[in-house]
C-alpha cells in the first residue's frame, strides 16, 4: 500500500506546472472577457456612484384609512422591488420608513431613468372601457373623427390590437411612429361607417333619476375643458375618483399627441393579471408583443368586458389600461377573449414591450402612493468614505506584508504573489458580475473585500507553519512540503467553509447593503480555496526544488537551525526486567 501512495505523491509533486498554467489561463480568460465586454470597472452602488432617492407616502382611500398597515406596506415594497429589478437595475433599495412612507434608492446605471419613472407611477392598475376620446390640443384644437385606432384623422392608424394568445389572425399594421407605450387588441382596422365626425358622447343616463344625468353632464363639461397638454392638469386629472365611477384620463396616441378620454367604471383590476411578459414573436412576424395571463376571476371579467365592447362602434369598442390616471394603452376589441390570456401587439420595440409588461405584472399595489420628495444623491460622501476605507485597507495590507517579510522572509514571496493573484481574480469577477447578475460594489462590499485579506493570509500561514513543523522534526524541504499539505489542507477547508457558511446565512437573512458585504465575503472565500490549491501549493513545490530554499538559506524562512530543528531521534528498545518465578 505504501508504494502506490508514494507514486501518487511523486506524480503530484513533479507536475505543479499544470495547476499554475490552469490558474494563469483563468486569469487571462477573465481579463480578456472583461475588456471584450467593455466593462473594465465594477458597477458602483448608490453610495459610491450617486443616484436618486424617492420618498413615497401612502394615501388612504376615503373611508378606508385602516388599509395603511404593515402587511400592505410590505406587499407594496415587494412589488416595487420586482418592478425596478424587472428593468435590470441593480442595488436598488426599497424599504419602509415609519408607518406610511417607502424610500426607494436607485443608483445611476442601466435603465435607472426608466426605473425612476415606474417607481413614481404607483397607483393601482385598472382596465376601463372607453366612452369618448379625442386629441387634446388646448384651446382651438380640432376634434378628429374617431377611428378604431383612437388616433386622429389623417394620422396613420396601425392601432395595436389584442387577441387570444393562441390566435393566428394577423396583427394590425404597425405605424411608423409609435406611442410611448403602445399596445392593442387584434381588431378590425377598417373604420365603421357609423363613426361620426365628433367624438362619442357620454353614455345615456340611467333611469335612476336626475342625479345620474347631472353627473354625466358635469363629466362631459370637464371633458370639454380638459387640456392634456398641460402637465399640471394631467397630474390632477382623476384625483379622488373611485374605481366604480367614470373618470377622465390622458394618454399619448400613436402619433405622439396627447389624447383625452372619458372612461367608464373599472371592469378589470390589475390584481387580475397573473403574469405579463415581453416576447419576440418571430413566427407571425408581429415583432415584439406582450402576452397576458389572467387569474381565474380575471379571465371571467376580461371575457365579459371584451364581449360587451366587441358589440360597440368605435371608439366605444376600446378599453384603456390606466395607471396613475395615465392611459398607457387603449386597445380595441372585435371579439370576446375568453381563454384567460391575450397577446398585445403593435408598434413595439424591446424597451416599450418590457415597460408595458412590467406595468401589467407589477402595477397593482395595495395602496395609492404620492411622491413626497425626489432628490439626487451625490457620490461625494460615499467617495470620502470609500477613500477612508481604501486607506484603512492599504494600511492593513501593508502591515500584513511587513509581518510576512519579517517573519517568513523568502516565503513571503509566495504569500505576496498569492495575494496579487487573489486580487486579480476578485477584480475581474466583480467587473464581469455587474452586467451578468447586476452586482454593484458598495461600501459594505468594499469592507467584505478588506476582511478577505485576513482570511487569505490566514490560509498561507496555516500551510507555512505546517511546513516549518515538518522541518523542525528533521525532514528536508521537499518531503516537508508534501507531508504538510494534507494536514494544512483540512484546516484551510474547514476554516473557509465556516467563513462561507456565515456569508451565505448573512446573505439570506439580510436585505439592502449588508447583502453586498455577505456576497463579497463569500466570493473571496471561494477564491481563497482556488488560489491556495492552484497557486500557493504548486508554487511552493517548485521553489522547494531551488537550492536557496532547499538548502535552508537563512533568508529563505526555512533555515533548520533558526527553526530549532533536531535530527530525528531513534527509538531504542529498553531491556525487559527479569521475570521472577515463584517455586511451588
LUMTIMI-988378 format. One line per 5 residues: number of its first residue (from 1); their letters; for each residue x, y negated, z negated of C-alpha. Coordinates in steps of 0.25 Angstrom, whole numbers, plus 5000, padded with zeros to 4 digits. Example, Ala and Ser with C-alpha at 12.3 -4.5 7.8 and 13.67 -1.06 7.14 Angstrom:
residues 2
1) as) 5049:5018:4969; 5055:5004:4971
end
This chain:
residues 584
1) xxxxx) 5000:5000:5000; 5012:4991:4997; 5017:4992:5011; 5005:4986:5019; 5003:4975:5009
6) xxxxx) 5018:4971:5011; 5016:4971:5026; 5004:4962:5025; 5011:4952:5017; 5023:4952:5026
11) xxxxx) 5014:4950:5038; 5007:4939:5031; 5020:4933:5027; 5026:4934:5041; 5015:4927:5049
16) xxxxx) 5011:4914:5041; 5013:4906:5054; 4999:4911:5059; 4992:4904:5047; 5000:4891:5049
21) xxxxx) 4996:4892:5064; 4982:4894:5061; 4980:4882:5052; 4988:4874:5062; 4979:4877:5073
26) xxxxx) 4967:4874:5064; 4973:4860:5061; 4976:4857:5076; 4962:4862:5080; 4955:4854:5069
31) xxxxx) 4963:4841:5073; 4960:4843:5087; 4945:4845:5085; 4946:4832:5076; 4952:4824:5088
36) xxxxx) 4944:4830:5099; 4931:4827:5091; 4935:4813:5089; 4932:4814:5074; 4946:4811:5069
41) xxxxx) 4941:4806:5055; 4932:4811:5045; 4918:4805:5045; 4916:4796:5033; 4904:4795:5023
46) xxxxx) 4897:4782:5020; 4906:4779:5008; 4918:4779:5018; 4912:4775:5031; 4901:4766:5027
51) xxxxx) 4887:4767:5032; 4872:4763:5028; 4865:4765:5015; 4850:4765:5015; 4841:4764:5003
56) xxxxx) 4827:4769:5006; 4815:4766:4996; 4803:4775:4995; 4790:4768:4997; 4778:4776:4992
61) xxxxx) 4765:4776:5000; 4753:4769:4994; 4747:4777:4983; 4758:4788:4983; 4769:4782:4974
66) xxxxx) 4772:4795:4968; 4778:4800:4981; 4791:4794:4977; 4797:4805:4969; 4809:4813:4969
71) xxxxx) 4804:4824:4978; 4800:4815:4989; 4813:4807:4987; 4822:4820:4988; 4814:4824:5000
76) xxxxx) 4816:4811:5007; 4831:4812:5004; 4831:4825:5011; 4824:4821:5023; 4833:4809:5025
81) xxxxx) 4846:4817:5023; 4841:4826:5034; 4837:4815:5043; 4850:4808:5042; 4858:4821:5043
86) xxxxx) 4850:4825:5055; 4857:4813:5063; 4871:4819:5059; 4874:4808:5049; 4884:4814:5038
91) xxxxx) 4886:4810:5024; 4872:4802:5023; 4868:4801:5009; 4853:4801:5005; 4849:4800:4991
96) xxxxx) 4839:4795:4982; 4841:4783:4973; 4831:4780:4962; 4817:4784:4963; 4813:4779:4977
101) xxxxx) 4826:4776:4985; 4834:4784:4994; 4848:4780:4998; 4854:4784:5012; 4869:4782:5015
106) xxxxx) 4872:4784:5029; 4887:4784:5033; 4892:4778:5046; 4893:4789:5057; 4886:4796:5068
111) xxxxx) 4871:4793:5068; 4871:4785:5056; 4863:4774:5063; 4852:4784:5067; 4852:4789:5052
116) xxxxx) 4850:4775:5047; 4838:4773:5056; 4832:4786:5052; 4834:4785:5037; 4828:4771:5037
121) xxxxx) 4816:4777:5044; 4810:4785:5032; 4795:4784:5033; 4786:4796:5036; 4785:4802:5050
126) xxxxx) 4771:4803:5056; 4765:4807:5069; 4753:4797:5072; 4744:4796:5085; 4746:4784:5094
131) xxxxx) 4733:4775:5095; 4739:4764:5103; 4753:4759:5107; 4759:4748:5116; 4773:4741:5118
136) xxxxx) 4775:4731:5107; 4782:4719:5113; 4777:4708:5104; 4769:4696:5108; 4765:4697:5122
141) xxxxx) 4769:4711:5124; 4761:4718:5135; 4753:4730:5132; 4757:4742:5140; 4747:4753:5145
146) xxxxx) 4748:4765:5136; 4754:4777:5142; 4756:4791:5137; 4770:4788:5134; 4767:4776:5126
151) xxxxx) 4777:4767:5134; 4773:4754:5141; 4769:4753:5155; 4780:4752:5164; 4789:4759:5155
156) xxxxx) 4794:4773:5158; 4785:4783:5151; 4792:4796:5148; 4785:4797:5135; 4791:4809:5128
161) xxxxx) 4781:4819:5124; 4779:4831:5115; 4775:4845:5118; 4775:4859:5111; 4790:4862:5109
166) xxxxx) 4788:4875:5118; 4781:4868:5129; 4787:4868:5143; 4780:4855:5148; 4789:4845:5153
171) xxxxx) 4792:4833:5145; 4789:4819:5148; 4799:4812:5157; 4809:4804:5149; 4811:4790:5150
176) xxxxx) 4824:4782:5154; 4822:4774:5141; 4820:4782:5128; 4813:4777:5115; 4822:4776:5103
181) xxxxx) 4816:4790:5099; 4807:4796:5110; 4798:4808:5109; 4785:4813:5115; 4775:4824:5117
186) xxxxx) 4774:4830:5130; 4763:4823:5136; 4756:4818:5149; 4765:4807:5154; 4754:4802:5164
191) xxxxx) 4747:4790:5159; 4732:4792:5157; 4722:4785:5166; 4715:4781:5154; 4726:4773:5148
196) xxxxx) 4722:4758:5147; 4731:4746:5149; 4730:4743:5134; 4736:4751:5122; 4726:4761:5116
201) xxxxx) 4717:4754:5105; 4716:4759:5091; 4706:4771:5088; 4692:4768:5087; 4688:4766:5072
206) xxxxx) 4681:4778:5065; 4667:4778:5061; 4670:4775:5047; 4667:4761:5048; 4673:4747:5050
211) xxxxx) 4686:4750:5041; 4692:4759:5052; 4688:4748:5062; 4695:4737:5055; 4708:4745:5052
216) xxxxx) 4708:4749:5067; 4707:4734:5071; 4717:4730:5061; 4727:4740:5066; 4724:4736:5081
221) xxxxx) 4727:4721:5077; 4740:4725:5070; 4744:4733:5083; 4741:4722:5092; 4750:4713:5084
226) xxxxx) 4761:4723:5081; 4775:4719:5087; 4784:4731:5086; 4796:4723:5092; 4797:4716:5078
231) xxxxx) 4806:4724:5069; 4799:4718:5056; 4785:4722:5062; 4790:4737:5065; 4795:4738:5051
236) xxxxx) 4782:4735:5044; 4772:4742:5054; 4764:4753:5048; 4768:4750:5034; 4759:4755:5023
241) xxxxx) 4751:4764:5033; 4747:4778:5029; 4749:4790:5038; 4734:4792:5038; 4732:4777:5044
246) xxxxx) 4734:4772:5058; 4746:4763:5060; 4755:4754:5069; 4769:4758:5073; 4780:4754:5082
251) xxxxx) 4790:4762:5091; 4798:4761:5103; 4793:4767:5117; 4801:4774:5128; 4805:4760:5134
256) xxxxx) 4811:4755:5120; 4800:4745:5118; 4792:4744:5105; 4779:4751:5105; 4768:4749:5095
261) xxxxx) 4757:4759:5090; 4744:4761:5083; 4745:4775:5077; 4735:4784:5071; 4736:4791:5057
266) xxxxx) 4747:4801:5056; 4744:4815:5061; 4757:4822:5058; 4767:4819:5047; 4782:4820:5048
271) xxxxx) 4782:4831:5038; 4774:4840:5048; 4787:4840:5057; 4794:4853:5053; 4806:4851:5062
276) xxxxx) 4811:4842:5073; 4824:4843:5081; 4830:4837:5094; 4832:4847:5105; 4839:4846:5118
281) xxxxx) 4829:4853:5128; 4836:4857:5140; 4826:4868:5145; 4815:4858:5149; 4825:4846:5152
286) xxxxx) 4818:4837:5141; 4831:4834:5135; 4831:4830:5120; 4818:4834:5113; 4813:4834:5099
291) xxxxx) 4806:4846:5094; 4796:4846:5082; 4791:4858:5074; 4779:4855:5065; 4775:4861:5052
296) xxxxx) 4762:4870:5052; 4754:4858:5047; 4761:4848:5056; 4759:4857:5068; 4744:4857:5066
301) xxxxx) 4744:4842:5064; 4752:4840:5076; 4744:4849:5085; 4731:4841:5080; 4736:4827:5083
306) xxxxx) 4743:4831:5097; 4730:4838:5101; 4722:4825:5098; 4732:4816:5105; 4732:4824:5117
311) xxxxx) 4718:4821:5120; 4720:4806:5120; 4725:4796:5130; 4738:4788:5129; 4743:4783:5120
316) xxxxx) 4734:4790:5111; 4740:4803:5115; 4753:4799:5108; 4757:4801:5093; 4768:4793:5087
321) xxxxx) 4779:4798:5078; 4780:4787:5067; 4792:4786:5058; 4792:4774:5048; 4782:4767:5057
326) xxxxx) 4790:4768:5069; 4785:4777:5081; 4797:4785:5085; 4789:4793:5095; 4775:4792:5102
331) xxxxx) 4773:4805:5110; 4761:4808:5118; 4753:4821:5118; 4746:4829:5128; 4742:4842:5121
336) xxxxx) 4741:4847:5107; 4754:4852:5101; 4750:4863:5092; 4763:4872:5092; 4769:4866:5080
341) xxxxx) 4780:4860:5088; 4783:4849:5098; 4794:4845:5107; 4796:4830:5109; 4803:4826:5122
346) xxxxx) 4806:4813:5129; 4818:4804:5132; 4826:4809:5120; 4841:4809:5119; 4848:4817:5108
351) xxxxx) 4848:4806:5098; 4834:4801:5099; 4829:4816:5099; 4837:4818:5086; 4832:4806:5080
356) xxxxx) 4817:4810:5082; 4819:4824:5077; 4825:4818:5064; 4813:4809:5062; 4804:4821:5065
361) xxxxx) 4811:4830:5056; 4815:4821:5044; 4806:4809:5046; 4795:4813:5036; 4799:4808:5022
366) xxxxx) 4790:4810:5009; 4791:4795:5007; 4792:4782:5014; 4805:4774:5013; 4809:4760:5015
371) xxxxx) 4823:4755:5017; 4827:4747:5005; 4841:4744:5010; 4851:4748:5021; 4865:4744:5018
376) xxxxx) 4878:4746:5026; 4889:4753:5017; 4903:4749:5020; 4915:4759:5018; 4923:4749:5011
381) xxxxx) 4920:4755:4997; 4921:4769:5001; 4934:4765:5009; 4940:4759:4996; 4936:4772:4988
386) xxxxx) 4942:4781:4999; 4955:4773:4999; 4956:4775:4984; 4953:4790:4985; 4963:4792:4996
391) xxxxx) 4973:4785:4988; 4970:4794:4976; 4971:4806:4985; 4984:4801:4991; 4990:4799:4976
396) xxxxx) 4985:4813:4972; 4991:4819:4985; 5004:4812:4982; 5004:4817:4968; 5002:4832:4973
401) xxxxx) 5013:4830:4983; 5023:4825:4973; 5019:4836:4964; 5021:4847:4975; 5035:4841:4979
406) xxxxx) 5040:4840:4964; 5035:4854:4960; 5035:4862:4973; 5046:4855:4981; 5047:4863:4994
411) xxxxx) 5034:4870:4992; 5027:4856:4992; 5029:4856:5007; 5019:4867:5009; 5009:4861:5000
416) xxxxx) 5010:4847:5007; 5009:4853:5021; 4997:4861:5016; 4990:4848:5011; 4992:4842:5024
421) xxxxx) 4986:4854:5031; 4974:4853:5022; 4973:4838:5024; 4973:4840:5039; 4962:4851:5039
426) xxxxx) 4954:4843:5030; 4954:4830:5038; 4951:4837:5051; 4940:4845:5046; 4934:4832:5039
431) xxxxx) 4935:4825:5053; 4928:4837:5060; 4917:4839:5050; 4912:4825:5051; 4906:4827:5065
436) xxxxx) 4904:4842:5063; 4895:4843:5050; 4894:4828:5046; 4905:4828:5035; 4909:4814:5031
441) xxxxx) 4920:4810:5022; 4916:4802:5010; 4923:4798:4997; 4919:4811:4989; 4924:4819:5001
446) xxxxx) 4938:4812:5000; 4938:4816:4985; 4936:4830:4989; 4948:4830:4999; 4957:4824:4988
451) xxxxx) 4953:4834:4978; 4956:4845:4988; 4971:4840:4988; 4972:4846:4974; 4965:4859:4978
456) xxxxx) 4974:4861:4990; 4987:4858:4981; 4982:4868:4971; 4982:4879:4981; 4996:4876:4985
461) xxxxx) 5001:4876:4970; 4994:4889:4967; 5001:4896:4978; 5015:4889:4976; 5014:4893:4961
466) xxxxx) 5011:4908:4964; 5024:4908:4974; 5032:4902:4963; 5027:4912:4953; 5032:4923:4962
471) xxxxx) 5046:4917:4964; 5047:4916:4948; 5045:4931:4948; 5057:4933:4956; 5051:4934:4970
476) xxxxx) 5057:4928:4983; 5049:4917:4990; 5043:4925:5002; 5037:4936:4993; 5033:4926:4983
481) xxxxx) 5025:4918:4993; 5017:4931:4998; 5015:4936:4984; 5010:4923:4978; 5000:4921:4989
486) xxxxx) 4989:4932:4985; 4988:4926:4971; 4988:4912:4975; 4978:4914:4986; 4968:4920:4976
491) xxxxx) 4970:4908:4967; 4969:4898:4978; 4956:4904:4984; 4949:4905:4970; 4953:4890:4968
496) xxxxx) 4948:4885:4981; 4935:4894:4980; 4931:4887:4967; 4934:4873:4973; 4926:4877:4986
501) xxxxx) 4914:4882:4977; 4914:4869:4969; 4914:4861:4982; 4903:4870:4988; 4894:4868:4976
506) xxxxx) 4896:4853:4975; 4893:4852:4990; 4880:4860:4988; 4874:4853:4975; 4878:4839:4978
511) xxxxx) 4874:4828:4988; 4880:4816:4995; 4894:4812:4994; 4898:4823:4984; 4896:4833:4995
516) xxxxx) 4907:4827:5002; 4917:4830:4991; 4912:4844:4990; 4913:4846:5005; 4927:4841:5006
521) xxxxx) 4932:4849:4993; 4926:4862:4999; 4932:4859:5013; 4946:4856:5007; 4945:4868:4998
526) xxxxx) 4943:4877:5010; 4955:4871:5018; 4964:4873:5006; 4962:4888:5007; 4964:4887:5022
531) xxxxx) 4977:4879:5020; 4983:4888:5009; 4980:4901:5017; 4984:4896:5031; 4995:4886:5028
536) xxxxx) 5001:4885:5014; 5003:4900:5012; 5009:4903:5027; 5018:4890:5026; 5024:4895:5012
541) xxxxx) 5026:4909:5018; 5034:4902:5030; 5042:4893:5020; 5045:4905:5011; 5054:4910:5023
546) xxxxx) 5062:4898:5023; 5075:4898:5015; 5072:4885:5008; 5060:4891:5001; 5064:4906:5001
551) xxxxx) 5077:4903:4994; 5071:4895:4984; 5077:4882:4986; 5076:4872:4974; 5067:4863:4983
556) xxxxx) 5058:4873:4988; 5050:4874:4976; 5053:4889:4975; 5066:4890:4968; 5066:4902:4960
561) xxxxx) 5076:4896:4950; 5068:4884:4947; 5055:4893:4946; 5062:4901:4936; 5061:4914:4944
566) xxxxx) 5067:4926:4937; 5071:4939:4944; 5061:4950:4943; 5062:4958:4930; 5063:4973:4932
571) xxxxx) 5055:4981:4922; 5063:4991:4915; 5057:5003:4908; 5059:5003:4893; 5063:5017:4887
576) xxxxx) 5052:5024:4881; 5052:5027:4866; 5055:5041:4862; 5043:5049:4859; 5043:5056:4845
581) xxxx) 5037:5069:4843; 5031:5074:4831; 5034:5088:4827; 5023:5096:4822
end
